[in-house]
Amino acid sequence: MMKMKQGIQLYTLRDQIQTAEDTDKTFAALADFGCRVIQISGIGSIPPLEVQQLVEKYGFDVCITHKPFERMLDDLDALVEEHKMIHCSNIGLGSMPGEYRDTPEKVLEFAHLMQSIGEKMQKKGMQLAYHNHDFEFQKFPDGQRIIDILLENTDPQTVNLIPDVAWIQYAGEDICAFLRSVRDRVQVVHMKDYVVTDGKRKFIEFGKGLVDFPKVYQTCAELGFAYAVYEQDCDWAESPMESCRYSFRKMLEMAAATD
């Protein structure tokens, strides 16, 4: 069984990757504590060639990205070429646009668009993936859920998922059961943690919150997922980089204990 690789989702460090100079410093800091896998998301308007040079300078494995839905619809050729430059074959969508969430019919329209985009990507050697939040698990009045409509109306080989374990649990789902149900759609898992204080959700460093990571990590390893990527959108204890540093170390420790 192939071992999962551990990485960092750069959206956590989005304020530190808005220019090429700052991205260079951020990449250096990540490399300094041993990170060699990244997901590119939230990066500034840096020319693709400069992004390529920085990725190659530090030898990063770009496991996936998050890119705007509009570019998938209207600028796919350029988007694919940019991913080939950084040796990344997985293109992710961070969330469903709001205009498709209101009714089952709108969600179905979105699912058909995702299937079409995914087919076009595959012909170009790329794989499409969708990242969940909690809203996908809420029920419409007729009992349908966004996540079910999306899964039932797309091909598992065409539309992958980027399961976010914190959002899955926050939505009231059993993380491990859900991961098993979508095992044929997953390469990258977001290892996010959270707590709830006075009714308010707060994201927190890996292993400090409510997610049962020993169980979740073991399940991901058993299912053969390729990448475990840490993400912390906000609510950092010290700074985004220190939260990444701490969480990455804890993931490595858990990986060692799981092996």
Disulfide bonds with the S-S distance in Angstrom:
none
